Structures are given as structure tokens and as C-alpha cells.
């Protein structure tokens, strides 16, 4: 299992994730580019934005990393 997960074409180290939004972003601004995406907050106040598939994959990766369980080869090649 890798210690990295790909979110929005970026390899994010799992240990840098502080929290993951449970609901998609909605601010109501006409020019908002992040509506419908999930915020993933990283250390030092940084954020990346994920679609639902990337968010769910990141949650699964963190859970597997915490549990010490290895993912199957099929699951690693997302």
C-alpha cells in the first residue's frame, strides 16, 4: 500500500490530511469553481479539492493505512 493518494492530479501523503469534508462545497457565488467538490484540508492550512470518487478513495486509503491492512493490487491501481 502506498502512503500517497492521488487527488486532483496531485500525490497527497496520507499523513498530511487533517480532515475531509462530508458534504460538497456550496457557497452560492456565480463564479465559484469548487461547487460540488469536497475539500480536503492538509497541514499548514492548505486544501485540495476532490470529486466524490477521489474523496471516497482517500477515506479508504487512510482507513487501510490506520488499520495496517494492505489493499488488493486491483484497489491500488485506481
N, C-alpha and C positions, 0 to 999 in steps of 0.2 A: 504494500500500500504506500502510495506517495504522501508526503507531508504537504503537497501542493494540490490546489483545486483550481480549475480554470473558470474564471468569471469574467465575462465581457472581454475576452481575448487576453486576459491577464492571469498569470500564475500567482495565486494568492497562497502564502503559507498559512496553514490552518491555525497555527499558534498566534497569528496576528489578529484573528477575528474576535471582536469584543461582543457584538450582538448582530442578530439577523432579524429584519422586520418580518412580522407575521402577516401584515396586510400591505397591499401595494400602495405606492405613493400616490397621493392625490392632493394637489394644492389649489386647483381651480384656475390657475394662471393660463391665459391663452397660449403663451409661448413656451410653456413648460415641456421639456424634452424627456422628463423622467416619469411621467404619469403611467401607471400600470407596472412599473418596475419596483423591485424590492431593494431597499437599502441594506447594504452590508457594511457595518461600521467596523473599521480597523483601528488599531492603536494610533495614537497621536492625532486623533480627530479626522483621519482620512476615511473616505467612503468609496465604495464601488457599487454599481447598480446591476442587478441580476434579473433575468426573466425567471418565471416560475420553475422551469426545468433546472436552471443553474442553481437557484436557491435551494431546491429540494436535494440536489446532488451534493451541495456543500453541507447541508444539515446531515445527510447520511454519512459523508466523509468524516465530519467531526465526531459523530456518534461512534463510528467504527474505530477511529483513532483513540477516542476516550476508552472504549471497551477493550481495546487491544486486539480486536478481531481483524482479520485480513479480508479484504474484498476479493471476490472471484475475479479471475482475469477478464471475464466479459464485462464486469462492472467497472473495472479500472479504465477501460478504453472508451470512455464517454466521449 
